Amino acid sequence: MRDHKKDEHKDAGHEMAFRPAKDISRKVKADFVHMTELHESKKNKRDAEGNVITEPQNFKVSPVKKG
């Protein structure tokens, strides 16, 4: 394990510990206005009696090969 000295910077010839000159904080401004008009419609998957309506399959695959 490395030993750490508290005032090691003084041994290197510096009077004070390192501090950055200044902190630049910039505000981020988008080039366009945020669009919030997302319209999600929920499909009704039940008929008038309350039974679930099934839809046709999206895609069909072949069975797993044997051997």
C-alpha positions in Angstrom: 0.0 0.0 0.0 1.2 3.5 -0.7 1.8 5.8 2.2 0.2 9.2 1.9 1.8 12.3 3.5 -0.5 15.1 4.4 1.8 18.0 3.4 3.5 16.2 0.4 3.1 19.2 -1.9 5.5 21.2 0.3 8.2 18.7 -0.2 7.9 19.2 -4.0 8.5 23.0 -3.6 5.0 24.3 -3.6 3.6 26.5 -0.9 0.0 25.6 -1.3 -2.0 22.6 -2.5 -3.3 22.5 -6.0 -6.6 24.3 -6.6 -8.2 24.8 -10.0 -8.2 28.5 -11.3 -12.0 28.8 -11.7 -15.0 26.7 -12.3 -16.9 27.5 -15.5 -20.6 26.5 -15.4 -22.4 26.9 -18.7 -26.2 26.6 -19.1 -27.3 24.3 -21.8 -29.8 25.8 -24.2 -31.5 23.6 -26.8 -31.8 24.7 -30.4 -35.5 23.8 -30.5 -38.5 23.8 -28.2 -39.3 20.6 -26.5 -42.3 18.8 -28.1 -44.8 17.4 -25.6 -47.7 16.6 -27.9 -47.4 12.8 -27.8 -50.8 11.1 -28.2 -50.8 7.5 -27.1 -54.1 5.7 -27.8 -54.9 2.6 -25.9 -56.6 -0.2 -28.0 -59.7 -1.7 -26.5 -59.1 -5.5 -26.7 -62.5 -6.4 -25.3 -65.8 -6.6 -27.1 -69.2 -5.3 -25.8 -69.7 -8.4 -23.5 -66.3 -8.1 -22.0 -64.6 -11.0 -23.8 -61.0 -10.6 -24.9 -60.6 -10.3 -28.7 -57.5 -12.1 -30.0 -55.5 -10.8 -32.9 -53.8 -12.8 -35.7 -50.1 -13.9 -35.1 -47.4 -11.4 -36.1 -45.1 -14.0 -37.6 -44.7 -17.8 -37.6 -41.5 -19.8 -37.2 -40.6 -23.3 -38.1 -40.2 -25.8 -35.3 -36.8 -26.6 -33.7 -34.7 -29.0 -35.7 -34.1 -32.4 -34.2 -30.7 -34.2 -34.2 
